[in-house]
Amino acid sequence: MASFQTEERSKLRRRWVEQAIALAMQNRWEEAAKVNQSILDLFPNDTDALNRLGRALTELGRYREARDAYQKTIQLDPTNTIARKNLSRLETLKVEEAPPTREKVDPRMFIAETGKTGVVSLVHPAPRDVLAKVAAGDQVRLRVDGRSLAVETLNGEFLGYIDPKVAQRLVDLIRSGNQYSAAVMAVEEGNLRIFLRESYQDPSNIGKISFPVRGEAPGVRPYIRDTLLKYELEEEEEAEAEEAEFGAEHEEEAEELPEIPDIDDEPIPE
């Protein structure tokens, strides 16, 4: 009988873990937080669930609660690199702040298109406590500032400038009618990598390339991979750790989000 109950609890946990991961991948953070909390109600020492909960709460701007979740992980597993990295990031934030205005872009935004997309690192980036508020996949906006091109959050908070060699070309094209979209591709140590896409080309600019191939425009790096950006990956060298944060041990992602159980009505084995 005890064996049967243990098996049922394990099945229930696996189902909730799959739902939590799927919800996170769809940026449905409120629901993701609820499912991860349900896992913790049944398995309070589940450090993976604590890390996922911390990520969901961070995305919701509930920094104090997110910090508590990561601190619990470290209490259970002092060597947990995911919790330590995210806790360090949260230390730069004011936990009393209201949730930031953030919008994730469609992953298709990050598909390379020769001449129309490029990746740049910012120059004169904002302080670390400002950069810590954004994450990979966040939409940002561009603002022409004389001959410079500033990058801002949707709230208008300054993040940094596009490299001048790239900015001057884009400023001329913007002033003649072109439009560009931008998003955070990666959060680096004290800086951001920004993905840029030409979203509209004015007829007067036909034949003018926004992002020449490498070697023609120093400072811009075309994004030549065909895969979509994984929002969880903020640093390429920590890919495996980031995958673990979302439980990427599942090699195949469900194409359709599983139905979320009514947690209040779900029978939980004793």
C-alpha angles and dihedrals in degrees: 000000000000089000091053092051092050091051092050092050090051092051091049091050093050091051092050092046090055090049093047092052093046092049092050091050088054093047091241092145101165091056092041091055091050094051094046090050089053089054090051092050087061099032107026093177096055102125093185090058090047091053092048090048090050091052093049092049091048091053089051091052092246092133099162092055091044090054090051091053093051092045090054089053091053091048089056096037114018092187096054102131095192093057093043093050094048093043089054089052092050091051088071093055129083102238092205092064121115116250110282123244103252134163126188117222126230107271088233086072088078097057109115121243117184112248094003103068136048143160125229137175115228124252121217090014122197120261118289094253089060095045089049090068094067131067138195110288096030115137115237133179136230125231125192110230107181105292091342131086116219125200118218139175118249086263090060095253112152115244103171145285132289112245107279093234089059097033097057092056093046093045090056091049093047092051089052093052110278121134128209136193124207139192139174108265098180140357109227132184102295095340146062135233111220125204113214127196132184101233097176133018117204114227088241089063098053108140094021112116117217096201114027117203118276113289094035097070116030114211098036123092118196114227100233102171115106096213123097122253113266104223091210093061110086096156124029093215090058096048095122092050092049091049089053089054090064095037094255091172083101101091095198124050120215111252091213125041111249116242111270112237121233094254094199091056098037110113110236115202116238 
